C-alpha cells in the first residue's frame, strides 16, 4: 500500500512541476523548453525535489516567485 502512495505522491509532484514550468514560461515570457531548463537548473528545484524541505507544500506561484528571485540574484 505504501508503494501505491509513493507512486501517487510522485505523480502529483510531477504534475506540480508541469504547472510551475507553465507558469514560469508565462511570467518570464519564454518558451516552455527554456522554462524547463530554468526550472531544472535552479536551486529551488533542488530543494523542491527533496521533500524534507516541504517546499512541495507551497503554492505554484510561490515557487515561481522563488525561482524568479533566484534568477535576479544570479545576475
N, CA, C and O atoms as a Maestro MAE file, in Angstrom:
{
 s_m_m2io_version
 :::
 2.0.0
}

f_m_ct {
 s_m_title
 :::
 protein
 m_atom[300] {
  # First column is atom index #
  i_m_mmod_type
  r_m_x_coord
  r_m_y_coord
  r_m_z_coord
  i_m_residue_number
  s_m_chain_name
  s_m_pdb_residue_name
  s_m_pdb_atom_name
  i_m_atomic_number
  :::
  1 25 0.817 -1.200 0.000 1 A "UNK " " N  " 7
  2 3 0.000 0.000 0.000 1 A "UNK " " CA " 6
  3 2 0.862 1.264 0.000 1 A "UNK " " C  " 6
  4 15 0.525 2.234 -0.679 1 A "UNK " " O  " 8
  5 25 1.949 1.270 0.737 2 A "UNK " " N  " 7
  6 3 2.808 2.446 0.733 2 A "UNK " " CA " 6
  7 2 3.425 2.674 -0.638 2 A "UNK " " C  " 6
  8 15 3.692 3.814 -1.017 2 A "UNK " " O  " 8
  9 25 3.652 1.598 -1.386 3 A "UNK " " N  " 7
  10 3 4.194 1.738 -2.736 3 A "UNK " " CA " 6
  11 2 3.207 2.506 -3.623 3 A "UNK " " C  " 6
  12 15 3.624 3.325 -4.442 3 A "UNK " " O  " 8
  13 25 1.925 2.255 -3.469 4 A "UNK " " N  " 7
  14 3 0.901 2.966 -4.220 4 A "UNK " " CA " 6
  15 2 0.886 4.433 -3.826 4 A "UNK " " C  " 6
  16 15 0.782 5.301 -4.692 4 A "UNK " " O  " 8
  17 25 0.989 4.726 -2.536 5 A "UNK " " N  " 7
  18 3 1.015 6.104 -2.058 5 A "UNK " " CA " 6
  19 2 2.234 6.847 -2.598 5 A "UNK " " C  " 6
  20 15 2.136 8.019 -2.961 5 A "UNK " " O  " 8
  21 25 3.369 6.176 -2.652 6 A "UNK " " N  " 7
  22 3 4.575 6.814 -3.177 6 A "UNK " " CA " 6
  23 2 4.400 7.148 -4.653 6 A "UNK " " C  " 6
  24 15 4.818 8.213 -5.108 6 A "UNK " " O  " 8
  25 25 3.779 6.234 -5.402 7 A "UNK " " N  " 7
  26 3 3.541 6.468 -6.819 7 A "UNK " " CA " 6
  27 2 2.586 7.641 -7.013 7 A "UNK " " C  " 6
  28 15 2.808 8.491 -7.875 7 A "UNK " " O  " 8
  29 25 1.533 7.685 -6.217 8 A "UNK " " N  " 7
  30 3 0.576 8.794 -6.303 8 A "UNK " " CA " 6
  31 2 1.270 10.102 -5.949 8 A "UNK " " C  " 6
  32 15 1.103 11.094 -6.659 8 A "UNK " " O  " 8
  33 25 2.028 10.126 -4.888 9 A "UNK " " N  " 7
  34 3 2.732 11.339 -4.471 9 A "UNK " " CA " 6
  35 2 3.719 11.787 -5.541 9 A "UNK " " C  " 6
  36 15 3.837 12.983 -5.809 9 A "UNK " " O  " 8
  37 25 4.426 10.847 -6.152 10 A "UNK " " N  " 7
  38 3 5.390 11.197 -7.199 10 A "UNK " " CA " 6
  39 2 4.657 11.738 -8.423 10 A "UNK " " C  " 6
  40 15 5.136 12.675 -9.062 10 A "UNK " " O  " 8
  41 25 3.526 11.174 -8.751 11 A "UNK " " N  " 7
  42 3 2.722 11.656 -9.874 11 A "UNK " " CA " 6
  43 2 2.238 13.072 -9.607 11 A "UNK " " C  " 6
  44 15 2.303 13.930 -10.488 11 A "UNK " " O  " 8
  45 25 1.755 13.320 -8.402 12 A "UNK " " N  " 7
  46 3 1.300 14.666 -8.045 12 A "UNK " " CA " 6
  47 2 2.442 15.669 -8.099 12 A "UNK " " C  " 6
  48 15 2.249 16.809 -8.523 12 A "UNK " " O  " 8
  49 25 3.613 15.259 -7.679 13 A "UNK " " N  " 7
  50 3 4.776 16.146 -7.714 13 A "UNK " " CA " 6
  51 2 5.155 16.470 -9.162 13 A "UNK " " C  " 6
  52 15 5.482 17.616 -9.473 13 A "UNK " " O  " 8
  53 25 5.113 15.479 -10.041 14 A "UNK " " N  " 7
  54 3 5.420 15.719 -11.450 14 A "UNK " " CA " 6
  55 2 4.391 16.664 -12.082 14 A "UNK " " C  " 6
  56 15 4.743 17.497 -12.916 14 A "UNK " " O  " 8
  57 25 3.131 16.533 -11.687 15 A "UNK " " N  " 7
  58 3 2.097 17.433 -12.178 15 A "UNK " " CA " 6
  59 2 2.353 18.853 -11.676 15 A "UNK " " C  " 6
  60 15 2.128 19.820 -12.404 15 A "UNK " " O  " 8
  61 25 2.817 18.977 -10.449 16 A "UNK " " N  " 7
  62 3 3.161 20.289 -9.890 16 A "UNK " " CA " 6
  63 2 4.313 20.902 -10.676 16 A "UNK " " C  " 6
  64 15 4.291 22.095 -10.981 16 A "UNK " " O  " 8
  65 25 5.315 20.099 -11.004 17 A "UNK " " N  " 7
  66 3 6.438 20.585 -11.802 17 A "UNK " " CA " 6
  67 2 5.934 21.150 -13.129 17 A "UNK " " C  " 6
  68 15 6.367 22.222 -13.555 17 A "UNK " " O  " 8
  69 25 5.029 20.437 -13.776 18 A "UNK " " N  " 7
  70 3 4.496 20.882 -15.072 18 A "UNK " " CA " 6
  71 2 3.773 22.222 -14.939 18 A "UNK " " C  " 6
  72 15 3.918 23.097 -15.792 18 A "UNK " " O  " 8
  73 25 3.000 22.378 -13.874 19 A "UNK " " N  " 7
  74 3 2.287 23.651 -13.652 19 A "UNK " " CA " 6
  75 2 3.277 24.780 -13.393 19 A "UNK " " C  " 6
  76 15 3.089 25.894 -13.883 19 A "UNK " " O  " 8
  77 25 4.317 24.505 -12.638 20 A "UNK " " N  " 7
  78 3 5.331 25.521 -12.327 20 A "UNK " " CA " 6
  79 2 6.047 25.938 -13.608 20 A "UNK " " C  " 6
  80 15 6.263 27.129 -13.834 20 A "UNK " " O  " 8
  81 25 6.410 24.985 -14.435 21 A "UNK " " N  " 7
  82 3 7.103 25.292 -15.695 21 A "UNK " " CA " 6
  83 2 6.211 26.129 -16.596 21 A "UNK " " C  " 6
  84 15 6.684 27.071 -17.233 21 A "UNK " " O  " 8
  85 25 4.931 25.800 -16.658 22 A "UNK " " N  " 7
  86 3 3.983 26.569 -17.464 22 A "UNK " " CA " 6
  87 2 3.886 28.005 -16.956 22 A "UNK " " C  " 6
  88 15 3.940 28.952 -17.741 22 A "UNK " " O  " 8
  89 25 3.746 28.160 -15.662 23 A "UNK " " N  " 7
  90 3 3.643 29.490 -15.069 23 A "UNK " " CA " 6
  91 2 4.944 30.274 -15.229 23 A "UNK " " C  " 6
  92 15 4.919 31.479 -15.480 23 A "UNK " " O  " 8
  93 25 6.061 29.600 -15.085 24 A "UNK " " N  " 7
  94 3 7.364 30.234 -15.250 24 A "UNK " " CA " 6
  95 2 7.528 30.760 -16.681 24 A "UNK " " C  " 6
  96 15 8.032 31.864 -16.885 24 A "UNK " " O  " 8
  97 25 7.104 29.974 -17.660 25 A "UNK " " N  " 7
  98 3 7.169 30.401 -19.061 25 A "UNK " " CA " 6
  99 2 6.342 31.660 -19.281 25 A "UNK " " C  " 6
  100 15 6.775 32.585 -19.968 25 A "UNK " " O  " 8
  101 25 5.154 31.690 -18.698 26 A "UNK " " N  " 7
  102 3 4.280 32.859 -18.847 26 A "UNK " " CA " 6
  103 2 4.872 34.080 -18.155 26 A "UNK " " C  " 6
  104 15 4.889 35.169 -18.729 26 A "UNK " " O  " 8
  105 25 5.353 33.913 -16.941 27 A "UNK " " N  " 7
  106 3 5.882 35.045 -16.163 27 A "UNK " " CA " 6
  107 2 7.144 35.639 -16.791 27 A "UNK " " C  " 6
  108 15 7.341 36.854 -16.767 27 A "UNK " " O  " 8
  109 25 7.992 34.782 -17.351 28 A "UNK " " N  " 7
  110 3 9.247 35.255 -17.927 28 A "UNK " " CA " 6
  111 2 9.136 35.549 -19.421 28 A "UNK " " C  " 6
  112 15 10.057 36.109 -20.016 28 A "UNK " " O  " 8
  113 25 8.016 35.175 -20.021 29 A "UNK " " N  " 7
  114 3 7.825 35.400 -21.453 29 A "UNK " " CA " 6
  115 2 8.779 34.572 -22.299 29 A "UNK " " C  " 6
  116 15 9.312 35.046 -23.302 29 A "UNK " " O  " 8
  117 25 8.987 33.325 -21.881 30 A "UNK " " N  " 7
  118 3 9.893 32.422 -22.598 30 A "UNK " " CA " 6
  119 2 9.126 31.182 -23.016 30 A "UNK " " C  " 6
  120 15 8.022 30.933 -22.531 30 A "UNK " " O  " 8
  121 25 9.717 30.395 -23.928 31 A "UNK " " N  " 7
  122 3 9.034 29.173 -24.342 31 A "UNK " " CA " 6
  123 2 9.184 28.095 -23.268 31 A "UNK " " C  " 6
  124 15 9.989 28.217 -22.345 31 A "UNK " " O  " 8
  125 25 8.403 27.059 -23.412 32 A "UNK " " N  " 7
  126 3 8.387 26.012 -22.387 32 A "UNK " " CA " 6
  127 2 9.711 25.252 -22.297 32 A "UNK " " C  " 6
  128 15 10.097 24.801 -21.219 32 A "UNK " " O  " 8
  129 25 10.396 25.111 -23.413 33 A "UNK " " N  " 7
  130 3 11.695 24.420 -23.377 33 A "UNK " " CA " 6
  131 2 12.691 25.194 -22.520 33 A "UNK " " C  " 6
  132 15 13.412 24.609 -21.712 33 A "UNK " " O  " 8
  133 25 12.722 26.498 -22.701 34 A "UNK " " N  " 7
  134 3 13.636 27.332 -21.902 34 A "UNK " " CA " 6
  135 2 13.195 27.351 -20.436 34 A "UNK " " C  " 6
  136 15 14.033 27.310 -19.535 34 A "UNK " " O  " 8
  137 25 11.885 27.412 -20.197 35 A "UNK " " N  " 7
  138 3 11.367 27.386 -18.821 35 A "UNK " " CA " 6
  139 2 11.744 26.081 -18.130 35 A "UNK " " C  " 6
  140 15 12.049 26.067 -16.937 35 A "UNK " " O  " 8
  141 25 11.720 24.998 -18.876 36 A "UNK " " N  " 7
  142 3 12.109 23.697 -18.338 36 A "UNK " " CA " 6
  143 2 13.570 23.726 -17.900 36 A "UNK " " C  " 6
  144 15 13.906 23.232 -16.824 36 A "UNK " " O  " 8
  145 25 14.442 24.305 -18.733 37 A "UNK " " N  " 7
  146 3 15.859 24.434 -18.382 37 A "UNK " " CA " 6
  147 2 16.042 25.290 -17.131 37 A "UNK " " C  " 6
  148 15 16.767 24.917 -16.209 37 A "UNK " " O  " 8
  149 25 15.378 26.436 -17.114 38 A "UNK " " N  " 7
  150 3 15.494 27.346 -15.972 38 A "UNK " " CA " 6
  151 2 15.060 26.630 -14.693 38 A "UNK " " C  " 6
  152 15 15.726 26.723 -13.662 38 A "UNK " " O  " 8
  153 25 13.951 25.924 -14.771 39 A "UNK " " N  " 7
  154 3 13.419 25.218 -13.607 39 A "UNK " " CA " 6
  155 2 14.391 24.166 -13.098 39 A "UNK " " C  " 6
  156 15 14.739 24.156 -11.917 39 A "UNK " " O  " 8
  157 25 14.833 23.276 -13.988 40 A "UNK " " N  " 7
  158 3 15.691 22.175 -13.552 40 A "UNK " " CA " 6
  159 2 17.096 22.614 -13.156 40 A "UNK " " C  " 6
  160 15 17.783 21.886 -12.440 40 A "UNK " " O  " 8
  161 25 17.536 23.778 -13.601 41 A "UNK " " N  " 7
  162 3 18.855 24.289 -13.219 41 A "UNK " " CA " 6
  163 2 18.815 25.125 -11.941 41 A "UNK " " C  " 6
  164 15 19.861 25.542 -11.444 41 A "UNK " " O  " 8
  165 25 17.630 25.371 -11.412 42 A "UNK " " N  " 7
  166 3 17.500 26.241 -10.240 42 A "UNK " " CA " 6
  167 2 17.782 25.497 -8.937 42 A "UNK " " C  " 6
  168 15 17.585 24.287 -8.829 42 A "UNK " " O  " 8
  169 25 18.248 26.261 -7.957 43 A "UNK " " N  " 7
  170 3 18.408 25.712 -6.609 43 A "UNK " " CA " 6
  171 2 17.041 25.392 -6.025 43 A "UNK " " C  " 6
  172 15 16.895 24.456 -5.239 43 A "UNK " " O  " 8
  173 25 16.056 26.164 -6.410 44 A "UNK " " N  " 7
  174 3 14.690 25.945 -5.917 44 A "UNK " " CA " 6
  175 2 14.210 24.550 -6.299 44 A "UNK " " C  " 6
  176 15 13.589 23.865 -5.486 44 A "UNK " " O  " 8
  177 25 14.491 24.122 -7.526 45 A "UNK " " N  " 7
  178 3 14.120 22.755 -7.939 45 A "UNK " " CA " 6
  179 2 14.822 21.735 -7.054 45 A "UNK " " C  " 6
  180 15 14.224 20.741 -6.642 45 A "UNK " " O  " 8
  181 25 16.081 21.986 -6.769 46 A "UNK " " N  " 7
  182 3 16.837 21.063 -5.923 46 A "UNK " " CA " 6
  183 2 16.166 20.891 -4.559 46 A "UNK " " C  " 6
  184 15 16.036 19.777 -4.052 46 A "UNK " " O  " 8
  185 25 15.744 22.015 -3.979 47 A "UNK " " N  " 7
  186 3 15.059 21.953 -2.684 47 A "UNK " " CA " 6
  187 2 13.669 21.338 -2.818 47 A "UNK " " C  " 6
  188 15 13.224 20.600 -1.939 47 A "UNK " " O  " 8
  189 25 12.999 21.640 -3.902 48 A "UNK " " N  " 7
  190 3 11.652 21.133 -4.134 48 A "UNK " " CA " 6
  191 2 11.653 19.613 -4.274 48 A "UNK " " C  " 6
  192 15 10.750 18.937 -3.781 48 A "UNK " " O  " 8
  193 25 12.654 19.090 -4.938 49 A "UNK " " N  " 7
  194 3 12.699 17.645 -5.161 49 A "UNK " " CA " 6
  195 2 13.090 16.868 -3.903 49 A "UNK " " C  " 6
  196 15 12.877 15.658 -3.822 49 A "UNK " " O  " 8
  197 25 13.658 17.564 -2.933 50 A "UNK " " N  " 7
  198 3 13.949 16.932 -1.632 50 A "UNK " " CA " 6
  199 2 12.783 17.238 -0.710 50 A "UNK " " C  " 6
  200 15 12.677 18.339 -0.170 50 A "UNK " " O  " 8
  201 25 11.939 16.293 -0.538 51 A "UNK " " N  " 7
  202 3 10.683 16.529 0.185 51 A "UNK " " CA " 6
  203 2 10.884 16.918 1.653 51 A "UNK " " C  " 6
  204 15 9.955 17.400 2.300 51 A "UNK " " O  " 8
  205 25 12.080 16.710 2.171 52 A "UNK " " N  " 7
  206 3 12.318 17.036 3.580 52 A "UNK " " CA " 6
  207 2 12.202 18.537 3.849 52 A "UNK " " C  " 6
  208 15 12.002 18.948 4.992 52 A "UNK " " O  " 8
  209 25 12.330 19.365 2.788 53 A "UNK " " N  " 7
  210 3 12.203 20.811 2.962 53 A "UNK " " CA " 6
  211 2 10.753 21.291 2.895 53 A "UNK " " C  " 6
  212 15 10.463 22.448 3.199 53 A "UNK " " O  " 8
  213 25 9.855 20.410 2.499 54 A "UNK " " N  " 7
  214 3 8.413 20.698 2.428 54 A "UNK " " CA " 6
  215 2 8.060 21.844 1.481 54 A "UNK " " C  " 6
  216 15 6.978 22.423 1.586 54 A "UNK " " O  " 8
  217 25 8.952 22.170 0.569 55 A "UNK " " N  " 7
  218 3 8.671 23.212 -0.407 55 A "UNK " " CA " 6
  219 2 7.541 22.791 -1.344 55 A "UNK " " C  " 6
  220 15 6.835 23.636 -1.894 55 A "UNK " " O  " 8
  221 25 7.374 21.479 -1.522 56 A "UNK " " N  " 7
  222 3 6.300 20.972 -2.378 56 A "UNK " " CA " 6
  223 2 4.907 21.325 -1.834 56 A "UNK " " C  " 6
  224 15 3.915 21.227 -2.557 56 A "UNK " " O  " 8
  225 25 4.839 21.729 -0.582 57 A "UNK " " N  " 7
  226 3 3.560 22.135 0.006 57 A "UNK " " CA " 6
  227 2 3.193 23.583 -0.312 57 A "UNK " " C  " 6
  228 15 2.064 24.008 -0.069 57 A "UNK " " O  " 8
  229 25 4.137 24.330 -0.851 58 A "UNK " " N  " 7
  230 3 3.886 25.732 -1.176 58 A "UNK " " CA " 6
  231 2 3.155 25.832 -2.515 58 A "UNK " " C  " 6
  232 15 3.164 24.893 -3.311 58 A "UNK " " O  " 8
  233 25 2.531 26.970 -2.748 59 A "UNK " " N  " 7
  234 3 1.776 27.150 -3.993 59 A "UNK " " CA " 6
  235 2 2.728 27.235 -5.183 59 A "UNK " " C  " 6
  236 15 3.910 27.546 -5.039 59 A "UNK " " O  " 8
  237 25 2.181 26.950 -6.350 60 A "UNK " " N  " 7
  238 3 2.963 27.042 -7.580 60 A "UNK " " CA " 6
  239 2 3.500 28.467 -7.765 60 A "UNK " " C  " 6
  240 15 4.660 28.659 -8.129 60 A "UNK " " O  " 8
  241 25 2.650 29.451 -7.511 61 A "UNK " " N  " 7
  242 3 3.052 30.855 -7.679 61 A "UNK " " CA " 6
  243 2 4.200 31.208 -6.734 61 A "UNK " " C  " 6
  244 15 5.118 31.928 -7.127 61 A "UNK " " O  " 8
  245 25 4.162 30.720 -5.515 62 A "UNK " " N  " 7
  246 3 5.237 30.975 -4.556 62 A "UNK " " CA " 6
  247 2 6.553 30.408 -5.084 62 A "UNK " " C  " 6
  248 15 7.590 31.068 -5.013 62 A "UNK " " O  " 8
  249 25 6.511 29.200 -5.608 63 A "UNK " " N  " 7
  250 3 7.724 28.560 -6.105 63 A "UNK " " CA " 6
  251 2 8.267 29.304 -7.320 63 A "UNK " " C  " 6
  252 15 9.478 29.480 -7.449 63 A "UNK " " O  " 8
  253 25 7.378 29.741 -8.210 64 A "UNK " " N  " 7
  254 3 7.808 30.532 -9.363 64 A "UNK " " CA " 6
  255 2 8.461 31.833 -8.895 64 A "UNK " " C  " 6
  256 15 9.484 32.248 -9.438 64 A "UNK " " O  " 8
  257 25 7.875 32.465 -7.898 65 A "UNK " " N  " 7
  258 3 8.477 33.687 -7.340 65 A "UNK " " CA " 6
  259 2 9.875 33.411 -6.791 65 A "UNK " " C  " 6
  260 15 10.784 34.221 -6.971 65 A "UNK " " O  " 8
  261 25 10.045 32.284 -6.131 66 A "UNK " " N  " 7
  262 3 11.357 31.915 -5.599 66 A "UNK " " CA " 6
  263 2 12.374 31.735 -6.722 66 A "UNK " " C  " 6
  264 15 13.517 32.177 -6.609 66 A "UNK " " O  " 8
  265 25 11.958 31.089 -7.798 67 A "UNK " " N  " 7
  266 3 12.856 30.886 -8.934 67 A "UNK " " CA " 6
  267 2 13.214 32.229 -9.563 67 A "UNK " " C  " 6
  268 15 14.367 32.456 -9.930 67 A "UNK " " O  " 8
  269 25 12.242 33.109 -9.688 68 A "UNK " " N  " 7
  270 3 12.500 34.425 -10.264 68 A "UNK " " CA " 6
  271 2 13.438 35.247 -9.383 68 A "UNK " " C  " 6
  272 15 14.311 35.948 -9.895 68 A "UNK " " O  " 8
  273 25 13.268 35.167 -8.074 69 A "UNK " " N  " 7
  274 3 14.192 35.843 -7.152 69 A "UNK " " CA " 6
  275 2 15.601 35.272 -7.291 69 A "UNK " " C  " 6
  276 15 16.589 36.006 -7.287 69 A "UNK " " O  " 8
  277 25 15.669 33.969 -7.413 70 A "UNK " " N  " 7
  278 3 16.956 33.305 -7.583 70 A "UNK " " CA " 6
  279 2 17.645 33.790 -8.874 70 A "UNK " " C  " 6
  280 15 18.852 34.035 -8.882 70 A "UNK " " O  " 8
  281 25 16.878 33.924 -9.947 71 A "UNK " " N  " 7
  282 3 17.426 34.425 -11.211 71 A "UNK " " CA " 6
  283 2 17.942 35.858 -11.061 71 A "UNK " " C  " 6
  284 15 18.994 36.205 -11.597 71 A "UNK " " O  " 8
  285 25 17.203 36.674 -10.337 72 A "UNK " " N  " 7
  286 3 17.636 38.061 -10.124 72 A "UNK " " CA " 6
  287 2 18.935 38.131 -9.340 72 A "UNK " " C  " 6
  288 15 19.804 38.950 -9.637 72 A "UNK " " O  " 8
  289 25 19.064 37.272 -8.340 73 A "UNK " " N  " 7
  290 3 20.275 37.270 -7.518 73 A "UNK " " CA " 6
  291 2 21.496 36.785 -8.305 73 A "UNK " " C  " 6
  292 15 22.622 37.182 -8.006 73 A "UNK " " O  " 8
  293 25 21.281 35.942 -9.295 74 A "UNK " " N  " 7
  294 3 22.385 35.410 -10.094 74 A "UNK " " CA " 6
  295 2 22.881 36.404 -11.129 74 A "UNK " " C  " 6
  296 15 23.972 36.232 -11.673 74 A "UNK " " O  " 8
  297 25 22.093 37.451 -11.416 75 A "UNK " " N  " 7
  298 3 22.502 38.423 -12.432 75 A "UNK " " CA " 6
  299 2 23.478 39.419 -11.892 75 A "UNK " " C  " 6
  300 15 23.922 40.307 -12.621 75 A "UNK " " O  " 8
  :::
 }
 m_bond[299] {
  # First column is bond index #
  i_m_from
  i_m_to
  i_m_order
  :::
  1 1 2 1
  2 2 3 1
  3 3 4 2
  4 3 5 1
  5 5 6 1
  6 6 7 1
  7 7 8 2
  8 7 9 1
  9 9 10 1
  10 10 11 1
  11 11 12 2
  12 11 13 1
  13 13 14 1
  14 14 15 1
  15 15 16 2
  16 15 17 1
  17 17 18 1
  18 18 19 1
  19 19 20 2
  20 19 21 1
  21 21 22 1
  22 22 23 1
  23 23 24 2
  24 23 25 1
  25 25 26 1
  26 26 27 1
  27 27 28 2
  28 27 29 1
  29 29 30 1
  30 30 31 1
  31 31 32 2
  32 31 33 1
  33 33 34 1
  34 34 35 1
  35 35 36 2
  36 35 37 1
  37 37 38 1
  38 38 39 1
  39 39 40 2
  40 39 41 1
  41 41 42 1
  42 42 43 1
  43 43 44 2
  44 43 45 1
  45 45 46 1
  46 46 47 1
  47 47 48 2
  48 47 49 1
  49 49 50 1
  50 50 51 1
  51 51 52 2
  52 51 53 1
  53 53 54 1
  54 54 55 1
  55 55 56 2
  56 55 57 1
  57 57 58 1
  58 58 59 1
  59 59 60 2
  60 59 61 1
  61 61 62 1
  62 62 63 1
  63 63 64 2
  64 63 65 1
  65 65 66 1
  66 66 67 1
  67 67 68 2
  68 67 69 1
  69 69 70 1
  70 70 71 1
  71 71 72 2
  72 71 73 1
  73 73 74 1
  74 74 75 1
  75 75 76 2
  76 75 77 1
  77 77 78 1
  78 78 79 1
  79 79 80 2
  80 79 81 1
  81 81 82 1
  82 82 83 1
  83 83 84 2
  84 83 85 1
  85 85 86 1
  86 86 87 1
  87 87 88 2
  88 87 89 1
  89 89 90 1
  90 90 91 1
  91 91 92 2
  92 91 93 1
  93 93 94 1
  94 94 95 1
  95 95 96 2
  96 95 97 1
  97 97 98 1
  98 98 99 1
  99 99 100 2
  100 99 101 1
  101 101 102 1
  102 102 103 1
  103 103 104 2
  104 103 105 1
  105 105 106 1
  106 106 107 1
  107 107 108 2
  108 107 109 1
  109 109 110 1
  110 110 111 1
  111 111 112 2
  112 111 113 1
  113 113 114 1
  114 114 115 1
  115 115 116 2
  116 115 117 1
  117 117 118 1
  118 118 119 1
  119 119 120 2
  120 119 121 1
  121 121 122 1
  122 122 123 1
  123 123 124 2
  124 123 125 1
  125 125 126 1
  126 126 127 1
  127 127 128 2
  128 127 129 1
  129 129 130 1
  130 130 131 1
  131 131 132 2
  132 131 133 1
  133 133 134 1
  134 134 135 1
  135 135 136 2
  136 135 137 1
  137 137 138 1
  138 138 139 1
  139 139 140 2
  140 139 141 1
  141 141 142 1
  142 142 143 1
  143 143 144 2
  144 143 145 1
  145 145 146 1
  146 146 147 1
  147 147 148 2
  148 147 149 1
  149 149 150 1
  150 150 151 1
  151 151 152 2
  152 151 153 1
  153 153 154 1
  154 154 155 1
  155 155 156 2
  156 155 157 1
  157 157 158 1
  158 158 159 1
  159 159 160 2
  160 159 161 1
  161 161 162 1
  162 162 163 1
  163 163 164 2
  164 163 165 1
  165 165 166 1
  166 166 167 1
  167 167 168 2
  168 167 169 1
  169 169 170 1
  170 170 171 1
  171 171 172 2
  172 171 173 1
  173 173 174 1
  174 174 175 1
  175 175 176 2
  176 175 177 1
  177 177 178 1
  178 178 179 1
  179 179 180 2
  180 179 181 1
  181 181 182 1
  182 182 183 1
  183 183 184 2
  184 183 185 1
  185 185 186 1
  186 186 187 1
  187 187 188 2
  188 187 189 1
  189 189 190 1
  190 190 191 1
  191 191 192 2
  192 191 193 1
  193 193 194 1
  194 194 195 1
  195 195 196 2
  196 195 197 1
  197 197 198 1
  198 198 199 1
  199 199 200 2
  200 199 201 1
  201 201 202 1
  202 202 203 1
  203 203 204 2
  204 203 205 1
  205 205 206 1
  206 206 207 1
  207 207 208 2
  208 207 209 1
  209 209 210 1
  210 210 211 1
  211 211 212 2
  212 211 213 1
  213 213 214 1
  214 214 215 1
  215 215 216 2
  216 215 217 1
  217 217 218 1
  218 218 219 1
  219 219 220 2
  220 219 221 1
  221 221 222 1
  222 222 223 1
  223 223 224 2
  224 223 225 1
  225 225 226 1
  226 226 227 1
  227 227 228 2
  228 227 229 1
  229 229 230 1
  230 230 231 1
  231 231 232 2
  232 231 233 1
  233 233 234 1
  234 234 235 1
  235 235 236 2
  236 235 237 1
  237 237 238 1
  238 238 239 1
  239 239 240 2
  240 239 241 1
  241 241 242 1
  242 242 243 1
  243 243 244 2
  244 243 245 1
  245 245 246 1
  246 246 247 1
  247 247 248 2
  248 247 249 1
  249 249 250 1
  250 250 251 1
  251 251 252 2
  252 251 253 1
  253 253 254 1
  254 254 255 1
  255 255 256 2
  256 255 257 1
  257 257 258 1
  258 258 259 1
  259 259 260 2
  260 259 261 1
  261 261 262 1
  262 262 263 1
  263 263 264 2
  264 263 265 1
  265 265 266 1
  266 266 267 1
  267 267 268 2
  268 267 269 1
  269 269 270 1
  270 270 271 1
  271 271 272 2
  272 271 273 1
  273 273 274 1
  274 274 275 1
  275 275 276 2
  276 275 277 1
  277 277 278 1
  278 278 279 1
  279 279 280 2
  280 279 281 1
  281 281 282 1
  282 282 283 1
  283 283 284 2
  284 283 285 1
  285 285 286 1
  286 286 287 1
  287 287 288 2
  288 287 289 1
  289 289 290 1
  290 290 291 1
  291 291 292 2
  292 291 293 1
  293 293 294 1
  294 294 295 1
  295 295 296 2
  296 295 297 1
  297 297 298 1
  298 298 299 1
  299 299 300 2
  :::
 }
}
